[in-house]
Amino acid sequence: MSRSSQRPSHRQRIHDTIRTRILTGKIGAADRLVDTAIAAEMGVSRMPVREALMQLVSEGYLEGTTRGYSLPNFTHEKIMQVFVLRRLLEPHAAASAAQACSEAHVARMRAAVDEAMGTLEKDDFETFYRASEVFRNTWLSAVPNAELGAAIQRLSGQVQAVRLATMRDGEAHRTIIAGQRDLLAAFAARDALAAEARILRFVLEGEGSYLRLRAG
């Protein structure tokens, strides 16, 4: 197999590894990611590392600096602007996903919700976070309008930053899982109106949790 045919798998492996480190808090605001160091750690050339880092930048997880890549500086104003975009985009996306999702989509979402519910009685926030990401990515993958789905995915970094800030709060934890259960029911019933209304409430609940914890 040629090096060029192997590169996408290297890029995806590196992308997934770095994203997991971000989502589990192993990469902090003070950390700088340098392509040469990552290439040496993972035993690859710099090219797939650069490609993976640029993909993470496009997804909103990282930003480029003069000293490598770092987590974006999510100011309060920027976070609030993202909530506005989510209120505008996600209801229509969820409604269309409810009409288009397959049994496989529903099964993956149900498994993710079951996994998330299992974290309610224990402090397994890494599992909760991972399950929540699977749930969100699954319903977004069912959105028929690829451009709409891609636009929402570009907000992923900001969405995950807020979730990381709120997920360890017990009230927010329960609120997120309740919202996922309601959304699952709407998707399983192919009920576009219910999905549209519930995702809007879900976003508003997330905004409320963020503002409550910021004020506290």
DAWOUR-V320442 format. One line per field, one symbol per residue. phi: phi as a letter, one per 40 degrees, with the letter a starting at -180 (. if undefined). psi: psi as a letter, one per 20 degrees, with the letter a starting at -180 (. if undefined). A space follows every 50 residues. Layout:
# DAWOUR-V320442
phi->???
psi->???
This chain:
# DAWOUR-V320442
phi->.cccccddccdcccdcccccccccgcbbcccbcbdcccccccgbcccccd cccccccccgcbbcbcbhbacccccdccccccccccccccdccccccccb ccccdccccccccdcccccccacccccdccccccdccccccccccccccc cccccddccccccccbcccdccdccccccccccdcccccfcccccccccc cdcccccccccccccc
psi->pqhhhhghhgghggghgggghghjjiprhiqppphhgggggikrrhghgg ggghghghijhrqqrikbqrqqnnrgggghhhhgghhhghghghghhhhi qrhggggghghggggghiihjrlmhggggghhgggghghhiiphohhggh ghhijgggghgghhhihipgghghgghgggggggggghiknggggghhhg hgghgggggghghhh.
